[in-house]
Each structure stands twice: as structure tokens, then as C-alpha cells.
Amino acid sequence: MSKKKDEKVVNFSDVYKGDMDSEGQIAELVNKTFVIRDVSFDEFNLGRVAIATIEIDGKTEKRHTFSSVLIKQLEEVKKYTDEGIGVRVTLKKRKNYYYFE
């Protein structure tokens, strides 16, 4: 395959962000610390999804996850964000599981 053809290839994640109005998956932030400011939940054809508004590196972004472990933790985080309290977390990964510390 020629190099020129490779230059015209993009990743699917760059093409389709879905209907979630999200900048990407929370899973992309492994070992990073950020503040969760808001959490919402929805149902999509892939199952239940959590969408978190976060502050990271001086920017505000929306990130999503279908991870049942993160969704359960975000349900608890939402109790604080609903009161206007941000929650600082660090995303960790152990084997195939993501979780907040």
C-alpha cells in the first residue's frame, strides 16, 4: 500500500462521535486526574451510558462510558454534582476494568 493512501485514512472514532454530544470515552483518560462537574445517564442501543462533564487541563469536556463499574461510581458522584460540588477523580485500569480513585 502506498504511503499516499495511508495519509487519507482516519480512525472511526474521529469520524463518528455518536449522538451523545461527547468528546470521547472516559476510558481514554487512564491515569489522568480530572474534576467531574456534572453527570447524566441515558439509554442507547448499546445499553446504558453515563455522560460526564469534566474539567481537565484547563478545559471543559463531555466524556461518556458504557462501563458498568464506572456507571455505578458515577451514580454516587452525581449526588455531589447535583449539589454543585465537583469531584476530583483519577481514572485507573485493572485488567479489563476501569474505576475511579
N, C-alpha and C positions, 0 to 999 in steps of 0.2 A: 504494500500500500504506500502510496506516495505521501510525503510529508505535507504537501499542499492539501490533500484530502483530510488529513488528521486535524489540520488547523480549523476546519469547518465543522468539527464535531463539538457538541456541547452536552453536558450532563442533563439527564431528565430533571433533576432537582433544580436546575437553573431555568428550565422551561416552564415547569408546572408547579406553582405554589399551592394549588388547590383552592377550595372555597373557604378556607379558614382565615384568610387575611393574616397570614403568618409569614415571618421572615425565614422560617426553617424549624427544624426539630430541636427540642431541648437537648436531645442526645448529642448534638454537635458541640456542646459546651462542657464536655467531660473535663474534670479537674479545674474548672473555672468557677470563680465566686461571683455571684450577682445578687441583686435585690429583686424580689418578686413584689410587684405593686398591685397586681390585680389578677384574678383567676376566674375563668368561666368554663363551662362544660357544655358539650353538645354531642349529638349522635350523628354519625356519618355511616356510610355503607361499610366502612371498615370497623365500626364499633364506636365505643365511647371515646371522646377526645377531650383533653384539657388544653385550654389556651391560656398561657400566662403572659402578662405584660411585665417585662423585666427591664431593669436598668443595668447595663454592662458597658464598661469602658466609656462612660460619659454619654451613652446613647440609650434611648428607649426603643425596645423591640417587642414584637409579639412572637412567641415561640409555642409550638404545640407538641403534644406527646399522646401516644396511644398506650404507653406503658402502664399496666395496671398498678405497679408499685408506685410510680410517680403520681398517678391519678389519686391514689389513696392518700399519699402525703400532701398533695395539693388541696385535697378536701379539707385537711386540717389547716393549711396555710391560709385558705380562703376565709376562715374565721377571723384572722388577723387583718387581712387586706380589706375585708368588708368594714372594719373599724378604722380604716385609714392608716394602718400600721404596716410598714414594709417588713419583709422577712428576708434576711441575708442567708443564702444557702451556697453550698459548694456541691456541684454535681459529681458523683462518683460512679464508677462502674466496677462491678464484681462479677466475673464470668459474663453471663449474658444479661445481667440485671443492672438497671440504673437506679440510683437512690440519692436523696439529698442528705447532706451532713450539715 
